[in-house]
Amino acid sequence: MPSALQFVLTNKLPCALLAFTLFSAMLWVPMLFASVPLLAIVVSLLAVLAHFATPLLFGLIQLGGGLAFLVPVALIASVGVAAISHVNILLIALFLLLYAGIPAWAVNSLRQQGGVARSGEHLAVVLFVAVMVGLSVGAARMDGTLQQYTAALLQPIFDSIVQQQGVISSGTSGTAVKTMQEMRHLLSLVVPGMVVLGLWSLWWSSVLGARWVAVRYNFYHHDSNLSWLHVRFNPRYALLMLVTLLPANLASGNVQFVALSLALLLAGMFAVQGTAIAHLWLKVRGMQLLLSVMYIALFFWSVLVIPFIIFGLLDTWFDFRRNTIPEDGDR
């Protein structure tokens, strides 16, 4: 490990400063280049990546120093968060729980049997519960359903679109407004599940990234020869996904809302498992060109994710990779 990075990661104050810098990057980095629009866009994207590297850093801290090092680092960094937020208790709690506590907890799951999959499962459960609890609190305050509260959160976005397009003053304003309402209704159902899936993808990637760094610099040895290509989620999550499809399609109200959000999250997890199957199958056969084509096709044609979800679900019971022996994470 580079000596400068080692110094930062082994001393509490520099490490806390790095954590705060990454977490707050989206607030101050774009402002440095605001006068150069094109450069500001690129830098803003880099700032977003830096922000979402914060859980990776705390995962790495947990792997290297444990709670005895992580807790003071997180508390020192939270002082900076308090300063920039004017002591916003909610933001401080969010930083300590979501960006420090949950990644550290998920990293500990790596040391269990089947740790790569186990960490993903644990993250899925805690992030789903956290988002649903947050929405439930908001819905209770406005005395409405979960979907109504989500629709209220989305309303400013649609108001902005309506204002920009000028549909209110156009001759087809009634049709346009109705279309917007239908779209808001649909999005209010699917957005929470997509948000949880997005958080899960980012946080699990951070956990696996911390694991990769720790393996590279030789301070992690649990299942270090297994990569994400061998991830295999517990069959109970596959059964849960199949069960949730019924209320997601047939129920209504909060039951449908929660079931659909959970089904979307689990579908995303098994899409990852299905992608790992295809990736490994092509990799061991040296089909690098087809491997690249697969990811390009997935990026531009999202409907292709459906076969990968099916493969992932079936792999839960049939284990398509049972004859693939892992050696250094390659086979």
PELIN-V570675 format. One line per field, one symbol per residue. ss: DSSP state (H for helix, E for strand, C for the rest). psi: psi as a letter, one per 40 degrees, with the letter a starting at -180 (. if undefined). burial: 1 if it has 24 or more other C-alpha atoms within 12 Angstrom, else 0. A space follows every 50 residues. Layout:
BEGIN
ss->???
psi->???
burial->???
END
This chain:
BEGIN
ss->CCHHHHHHHCCHHHHHHHHHHHHHHHHHHHHHCCCCHHHHHHHHHHHHHH HCCHHHHHHHHHHHHCHHHHHHHHHHHHHHHHHHCCCCHHHHHHHHHHHH HHHHHHHHHCCCCCHHHHHHHHHHHHHHHHHHHHHHHHHHHCCCCHHHHH HHHHHHHHHHHHHHHCCCCCCCHHHHHHHHHHHHHHHHHHHHHHHHHHHH HHHHHHHHHHHHHHHHCCCCCCCCCCCHHHCCCCHHHHHHHHHHHHHHHH CCHHHHHHHHHHHHHHHHHHHHHHHHHHHHHHHHCCCHHHHHHHHHHHHH CHHHHHHHHHHHHHHHHHCCCCCCCCCCCCC
psi->hhddddddeehddddddddddddeddddddddfdegdddddddddddddd deedddddddddddeadddddddddddddddddeeffhdddddddddddd ddddddddddeihfdddddddddddddddddddddddddddefaiddddd dddeddddddddddefddeidfdddddddddddddddddddddddddddd ddddddddddddddddeffhehfeehaeeehhihdddddddddedddddd aiaddddddddddddddddddddddddddddddeefgdddddddddddde gdeedddddddddddddegeedehhhhfed.
burial->00000000110110111111111111001100000000000011001101 11111111111111101011111111111110000000000100111111 11111111110001111111111111110011001100000000111111 11010001000000000000000000100100011011111111111111 11111111111111100001011101111111110011011101100100 00010111111111111111111111111111000000000001000000 0000100111111111000110000000001
END
